[in-house]
Amino acid sequence: MYKIYVIKQRRGGSERVAGSQTSTYSPNIAIAAFRAAYSDPRWQSPEYLLLLTQNHQQRAAFRFGSSPGERDYIAPDQEILL
């Protein structure tokens, strides 16, 4: 099972953003959901982190506002392999 969701990070803890989760068994749908959230203007701020997990294992992460070379950076055209 793939899950894609946005986390809002704040001092003292983090929380999933309600309504931001997609769950699917399809890798193609998971990638499409990740790309859709990546482009969503609601999350374009550094306090948000986009995660894609498979069976509770992190497969991809993107911190909005991050730059190339940083740990949680994924380029807009970067291939996501699942």
HELIX and SHEET records of a PDB file:
HELIX    1   1 PRO A   27  SER A   39  1                                  13    
HELIX    2   2 PRO A   41  TRP A   43  5                                   3    
SHEET    1   A 3 GLY A  13  ARG A  16  0                                        
SHEET    2   A 3 TYR A   2  ARG A  10 -1                                        
SHEET    3   A 3 THR A  22  THR A  24 -1                                        
SHEET    1   B 4 GLY A  13  ARG A  16  0                                        
SHEET    2   B 4 TYR A   2  ARG A  10 -1                                        
SHEET    3   B 4 TYR A  48  GLN A  54 -1                                        
SHEET    4   B 4 GLN A  57  ARG A  63 -1                                        
END                                                                             
